[in-house]
Amino acid sequence: MKAVTNYVKNVVDSVRTTLVGMRITGKYLLQKPITVQYPDERLPIPNRYRGIHYLEQEKCIDCLACARACPIDCIEMDAVRHGKELEWISFTLDYQKCMFCELCVYPCPKDCIHMGTEYAFVSFDRSEFVHDLLSYRGMARDAKTRMIEAEKKKAAKEAAKAAKAAAKAGPSDGASEAAGEKAGDAAEPDSEKEG
Protein backbone atom coordinates (compact mmCIF):
# COMPACT_ATOMS: atom_id res chain seq x y z
CA MET A 1 0.00 0.00 0.00
CA LYS A 2 2.88 2.33 0.89
CA ALA A 3 4.54 1.60 -2.47
CA VAL A 4 1.35 2.58 -4.35
CA THR A 5 1.09 5.82 -2.34
CA ASN A 6 4.72 6.69 -3.16
CA TYR A 7 4.12 5.88 -6.82
CA VAL A 8 1.04 8.15 -7.01
CA LYS A 9 2.89 10.91 -5.14
CA ASN A 10 5.80 10.70 -7.59
CA VAL A 11 3.41 10.90 -10.59
CA VAL A 12 1.64 13.95 -9.10
CA ASP A 13 5.00 15.66 -8.38
CA SER A 14 6.17 14.92 -11.95
CA VAL A 15 3.02 16.39 -13.48
CA ARG A 16 3.15 19.45 -11.18
CA THR A 17 6.83 20.23 -11.91
CA THR A 18 6.28 19.67 -15.64
CA LEU A 19 3.37 22.16 -15.59
CA VAL A 20 5.53 24.73 -13.73
CA GLY A 21 8.25 24.36 -16.35
CA MET A 22 5.75 24.55 -19.22
CA ARG A 23 4.21 27.69 -17.68
CA ILE A 24 7.65 29.41 -17.81
CA THR A 25 8.20 28.10 -21.36
CA GLY A 26 4.73 29.29 -22.42
CA LYS A 27 5.43 32.74 -20.99
CA TYR A 28 8.37 33.19 -23.40
CA LEU A 29 6.92 31.13 -26.28
CA LEU A 30 5.00 33.98 -27.94
CA GLN A 31 7.57 36.72 -27.26
CA LYS A 32 9.95 38.04 -29.87
CA PRO A 33 13.30 36.18 -29.68
CA ILE A 34 16.16 38.08 -28.01
CA THR A 35 18.96 36.21 -29.72
CA VAL A 36 21.57 38.50 -31.28
CA GLN A 37 23.23 37.21 -34.44
CA TYR A 38 26.79 38.20 -33.53
CA PRO A 39 28.93 39.54 -35.30
CA ASP A 40 26.33 40.82 -37.81
CA GLU A 41 24.24 42.26 -34.97
CA ARG A 42 25.55 43.68 -31.71
CA LEU A 43 23.91 44.74 -28.49
CA PRO A 44 24.10 48.46 -27.67
CA ILE A 45 27.21 49.32 -25.67
CA PRO A 46 27.16 51.94 -22.88
CA ASN A 47 29.15 55.15 -23.40
CA ARG A 48 31.44 54.47 -20.44
CA TYR A 49 32.46 51.03 -21.71
CA ARG A 50 36.23 50.50 -21.57
CA GLY A 51 37.06 49.06 -24.96
CA ILE A 52 39.97 49.45 -27.36
CA HIS A 53 41.57 52.91 -27.21
CA TYR A 54 41.37 55.55 -29.90
CA LEU A 55 43.50 58.66 -30.28
CA GLU A 56 42.63 62.14 -31.56
CA GLN A 57 46.07 62.61 -33.09
CA GLU A 58 45.60 66.25 -34.13
CA LYS A 59 45.09 67.27 -30.48
CA CYS A 60 47.98 65.25 -29.00
CA ILE A 61 51.03 67.26 -27.90
CA ASP A 62 53.32 64.30 -27.05
CA CYS A 63 53.45 65.22 -23.35
CA LEU A 64 53.81 61.54 -22.32
CA ALA A 65 51.26 62.00 -19.49
CA CYS A 66 49.29 58.92 -20.55
CA ALA A 67 52.45 56.79 -20.79
CA ARG A 68 53.57 57.90 -17.31
CA ALA A 69 50.11 57.24 -15.84
CA CYS A 70 49.95 53.68 -17.19
CA PRO A 71 50.70 51.34 -14.26
CA ILE A 72 52.07 48.55 -16.48
CA ASP A 73 53.93 50.57 -19.13
CA CYS A 74 52.01 49.37 -22.15
CA ILE A 75 51.98 52.77 -23.96
CA GLU A 76 54.98 53.82 -26.07
CA MET A 77 55.11 57.15 -27.88
CA ASP A 78 57.72 58.50 -30.28
CA ALA A 79 57.58 61.84 -32.06
CA VAL A 80 60.04 64.50 -33.22
CA ARG A 81 59.39 68.17 -32.48
CA HIS A 82 59.94 70.79 -35.17
CA GLY A 83 59.35 73.94 -33.17
CA LYS A 84 55.71 73.64 -32.13
CA GLU A 85 54.86 71.00 -34.72
CA LEU A 86 55.11 67.23 -34.25
CA GLU A 87 56.35 64.61 -36.65
CA TRP A 88 54.81 61.32 -35.49
CA ILE A 89 56.84 58.12 -35.60
CA SER A 90 54.76 55.78 -33.41
CA PHE A 91 52.10 55.62 -30.70
CA THR A 92 51.63 51.98 -29.74
CA LEU A 93 49.60 50.24 -27.07
CA ASP A 94 50.36 46.65 -26.09
CA TYR A 95 47.04 44.87 -25.49
CA GLN A 96 48.84 41.78 -24.18
CA LYS A 97 49.57 43.86 -21.06
CA CYS A 98 46.73 46.41 -20.99
CA MET A 99 44.19 45.88 -18.23
CA PHE A 100 41.70 48.50 -19.51
CA CYS A 101 41.93 50.51 -16.28
CA GLU A 102 41.36 53.88 -18.06
CA LEU A 103 44.11 55.53 -15.98
CA CYS A 104 45.76 56.79 -19.18
CA VAL A 105 42.69 58.82 -20.15
CA TYR A 106 42.34 61.16 -17.16
CA PRO A 107 45.78 62.85 -16.97
CA CYS A 108 45.77 63.87 -20.66
CA PRO A 109 45.76 67.72 -20.74
CA LYS A 110 44.26 67.85 -24.25
CA ASP A 111 41.71 65.03 -23.72
CA CYS A 112 42.89 63.23 -26.85
CA ILE A 113 43.07 59.56 -25.77
CA HIS A 114 39.80 57.72 -25.10
CA MET A 115 38.46 54.27 -24.36
CA GLY A 116 36.33 53.17 -27.31
CA THR A 117 33.39 50.82 -27.56
CA GLU A 118 35.13 48.27 -29.81
CA TYR A 119 35.89 45.04 -27.97
CA ALA A 120 36.43 42.36 -30.63
CA PHE A 121 40.21 42.30 -30.95
CA VAL A 122 40.86 38.68 -31.85
CA SER A 123 44.02 37.37 -33.47
CA PHE A 124 46.01 34.19 -33.94
CA ASP A 125 49.32 36.07 -33.77
CA ARG A 126 50.45 37.76 -30.53
CA SER A 127 52.38 40.45 -32.40
CA GLU A 128 49.08 41.88 -33.66
CA PHE A 129 48.14 42.83 -30.08
CA VAL A 130 50.68 45.66 -30.21
CA HIS A 131 48.25 48.13 -31.73
CA ASP A 132 49.33 51.40 -33.40
CA LEU A 133 46.85 54.19 -32.58
CA LEU A 134 48.19 56.65 -35.19
CA SER A 135 45.96 57.51 -38.12
CA TYR A 136 48.97 58.96 -40.01
CA ARG A 137 52.75 59.05 -39.65
CA GLY A 138 55.01 62.03 -40.09
CA MET A 139 53.51 65.50 -40.07
CA ALA A 140 50.00 66.58 -40.93
CA ARG A 141 49.59 68.84 -43.98
CA ASP A 142 48.48 71.76 -41.80
CA ALA A 143 51.49 71.27 -39.55
CA LYS A 144 53.84 71.25 -42.56
CA THR A 145 52.39 74.49 -43.93
CA ARG A 146 52.54 76.12 -40.47
CA MET A 147 56.17 75.01 -40.11
CA ILE A 148 57.11 76.37 -43.57
CA GLU A 149 55.39 79.69 -42.79
CA ALA A 150 57.16 79.89 -39.42
CA GLU A 151 60.51 79.21 -41.11
CA LYS A 152 59.82 81.95 -43.70
CA LYS A 153 58.89 84.42 -40.94
CA LYS A 154 62.00 83.48 -38.98
CA ALA A 155 64.21 83.92 -42.08
CA ALA A 156 62.56 87.29 -42.82
CA LYS A 157 63.14 88.43 -39.21
CA GLU A 158 66.77 87.34 -39.33
CA ALA A 159 67.26 89.11 -42.68
CA ALA A 160 65.67 92.28 -41.29
CA LYS A 161 67.85 92.04 -38.18
CA ALA A 162 70.99 91.56 -40.29
CA ALA A 163 70.04 94.50 -42.53
CA LYS A 164 69.44 96.66 -39.47
CA ALA A 165 72.79 95.63 -37.99
CA ALA A 166 74.51 96.36 -41.32
CA ALA A 167 72.80 99.74 -41.53
CA LYS A 168 73.94 100.55 -38.01
CA ALA A 169 77.47 99.35 -38.69
CA GLY A 170 77.72 101.15 -42.07
CA PRO A 171 77.34 104.81 -40.95
CA SER A 172 79.57 104.35 -37.91
CA ASP A 173 82.32 102.85 -40.12
CA GLY A 174 81.84 105.69 -42.59
CA ALA A 175 82.05 108.26 -39.81
CA SER A 176 85.30 106.80 -38.52
CA GLU A 177 86.68 106.75 -42.08
CA ALA A 178 85.64 110.37 -42.55
CA ALA A 179 87.29 111.29 -39.25
CA GLY A 180 90.44 109.44 -40.38
CA GLU A 181 90.43 111.33 -43.70
CA LYS A 182 90.08 114.68 -41.90
CA ALA A 183 92.98 113.74 -39.65
CA GLY A 184 95.05 112.77 -42.72
CA ASP A 185 94.18 116.06 -44.47
CA ALA A 186 95.20 117.98 -41.39
CA ALA A 187 98.53 116.11 -41.23
CA GLU A 188 99.39 116.76 -44.91
CA PRO A 189 99.76 120.56 -44.69
CA ASP A 190 102.13 120.23 -41.74
CA SER A 191 104.35 117.87 -43.70
CA GLU A 192 104.31 120.30 -46.66
CA LYS A 193 105.44 123.13 -44.40
CA GLU A 194 108.31 121.04 -43.10
CA GLY A 195 109.39 120.14 -46.65
Secondary structure, DSSP 8 states (H G I E B T S, - for coil): -HHHHHHHHHHHHHHHHHHHHHHHHHHHHTS------TTTS-----TT---SEEE-TTT-----HHHHH-TT--EEEEEEEETTEEEEEEEEEETTT-----TTTTT-TT--EEE-S------SSGGGGEEE--SSSB--HHHHHHHHHHHHHHHHHHHHHHHHHHHHHHHHHHHHHHHHHHHHHHHHHHHHHH-
